[in-house]
Amino acid sequence: MFDTFMGLPVHALVVHAAVVLVPLMAVLTVLVVVRPSWRARGAWSVVIGNVIVAGSVFVAKESGEKLEARIGESATLQRHTEFGDVMFLFALGLLLASVAFAALHGRSTTW
């Protein structure tokens, strides 16, 4: 499932979305937290975006592991794989933080 799509490695197709969307959603999440005018409309929208980001990072990570198994391991590739693991943990942390903020913001209007 995570190996190839139409003959191309899935990792090459998905990794670009993950690399672009993670920093973008991190900035948007911070902006929604610090800008009062964005909170009401943006809190749950950011959560949805972070779900998409975490999913894209997961697919990039899993497809990268399939690609690594096909081409063989090296020290450089092992380090690259570790970056993918860290990126996935960051995306999950960002998702959890945005869910916590949205839930707290929904219960209290004193932010």
C-alpha positions in Angstrom: 0.0 0.0 0.0 2.8 2.5 0.9 5.3 1.2 -1.7 4.4 2.5 -5.2 1.7 4.4 -7.0 1.6 4.1 -10.8 5.2 2.9 -10.8 6.5 5.8 -8.7 7.6 5.5 -5.0 4.8 6.8 -2.8 7.4 8.4 -0.6 8.5 10.8 -3.4 4.9 11.9 -4.0 3.9 12.4 -0.3 7.0 13.7 1.4 6.7 17.1 -0.3 3.2 17.6 1.2 4.5 16.7 4.7 7.6 19.0 4.4 5.4 22.0 3.3 2.4 21.4 5.5 4.0 20.8 8.9 5.7 24.2 9.1 2.6 25.9 7.6 0.2 24.3 10.1 2.6 25.1 13.0 2.5 28.8 12.1 -1.2 28.8 11.5 -1.8 27.0 14.9 0.3 29.6 16.7 -1.5 32.4 14.9 -4.9 31.0 15.9 -3.7 30.8 19.5 -2.3 34.3 19.7 -4.8 36.2 17.6 -8.1 36.6 19.5 -10.0 37.5 16.3 -9.0 34.1 14.7 -9.8 31.9 17.7 -13.5 31.5 17.3 -13.4 30.6 13.6 -10.0 29.0 13.5 -9.6 26.7 16.5 -11.3 23.6 15.0 -10.2 24.4 11.5 -6.6 24.1 12.7 -7.4 20.8 14.3 -8.7 19.5 11.0 -5.6 20.8 9.2 -3.4 19.1 11.8 -5.2 15.8 11.3 -4.4 16.0 7.6 -0.8 16.9 8.3 -0.4 14.0 10.8 -1.8 11.7 8.2 0.5 12.9 5.4 3.5 12.6 7.7 2.4 9.1 8.7 2.1 8.1 5.0 5.5 9.7 4.2 7.1 7.9 7.1 5.6 4.5 6.2 6.3 4.8 2.5 9.9 5.9 3.3 10.4 2.7 5.3 9.1 0.7 2.4 11.5 2.5 0.0 14.3 1.9 2.5 13.6 -1.8 2.5 13.7 -1.9 -1.3 16.9 0.1 -1.8 18.8 -1.0 1.2 20.1 0.7 4.3 22.9 3.2 4.6 24.1 5.6 7.3 22.6 8.6 5.5 19.4 6.9 4.9 19.1 5.8 8.5 19.6 9.4 9.6 16.9 10.5 7.1 14.5 7.8 8.5 15.1 9.1 12.1 14.1 12.6 10.9 10.9 11.1 9.6 10.2 9.6 13.0 10.8 12.9 14.7 8.6 14.7 12.2 5.8 12.3 13.0 6.1 12.9 16.7 6.1 16.6 16.1 3.0 16.4 13.9 1.2 14.3 16.6 2.2 16.8 19.3 1.0 19.7 17.2 -2.3 17.8 16.6 -2.8 17.1 20.4 -1.9 20.7 21.3 -4.4 22.1 18.8 -7.2 19.7 20.1 -6.4 20.7 23.7 -6.6 24.4 22.7 -9.8 24.1 20.7 -11.5 22.1 23.5 -10.4 24.6 26.2 -11.4 27.5 24.0 -14.8 26.0 23.4 -15.4 25.7 27.2 -14.1 29.1 28.2 -14.5 32.4 26.5 -12.1 34.2 28.8 -9.0 33.5 26.7 
